[in-house]
Amino acid sequence: MNIYAKNGDRVKYIGCDDSQMNYGGNDDPRDILVIGGTYSISKTEVHSWHTKIYLIGLEKYKFNSVCFEDA
């Protein structure tokens, strides 16, 4: 996915394994999101080795961008 996605851009959740979820202290999307589901970006935080994304309506959670692709 585009790590510079803007508010309102759409992404599709493609799944996540333990290492992807844990990298950077992200939240576990596996009990929250549906694989293949599309979600809207609230904001992104680009770090040197990973990017955290926040989704509209789920802003209290931070997810690893590698678990998503552009929708």
N, C-alpha and C positions, 0 to 999 in steps of 0.2 A: 504494500500500500504506500501511497504518497505520505512520507513522514511529515510533510509540511501541509497536510490537509487543514482546511479551514472549517470554522463553525458551519454546520449544516451539510458538509460533504458526507457522502454515503459510503459505508464500508460493509463488507460481508465477513462474518465470522467463519473461519475455516477450520477451527479446532486448535487445541493447544496441549502440549505435553508438560510434564512436571518441570523440566528444565526451562522451558520457555516461560512458563507462568512464574516461576521463582526468580528468574533473572531480573535484577533491579527492584525486587520487593513488590512485585505487582500482585493484584488480586487474582483469584482463581475464577476464570470465566465459565468453567465447565458446568457449574450448577446454576449459572445466571443466564447465559446466552444459549441460543439454539444454533447448532452448526447449519450453515446455509442461510441463516437469518441476516437481514440487512438492518443496519443501525446508522444513526446520524452522529457525526463527531460534534462534541462540545468544544474540546480543545486538545492540543497535543503538547507534549513536553519532550523536546529533542535533547538527548544527552549524548555524550561522546560515543557510547557503545550500545545504546538502546533508545527506544522512543516509547514513552507512555502515552496512551490515549484515554480520553474520557468521553463517554457517550451521553447524548442528551437523554435525560430522564434517569440516568445511572451515574451521575457525577460523583457520588461518594466512592466509586470504584475506579481503580486505575488498571489498565490492561496493557500487555506487551503488544506492540504494533505487528510483530511477526505472526500473530494469531489471526490477522485480517488481510483482506485484499480489497482493492477498490471495487465498488459495486457499480 
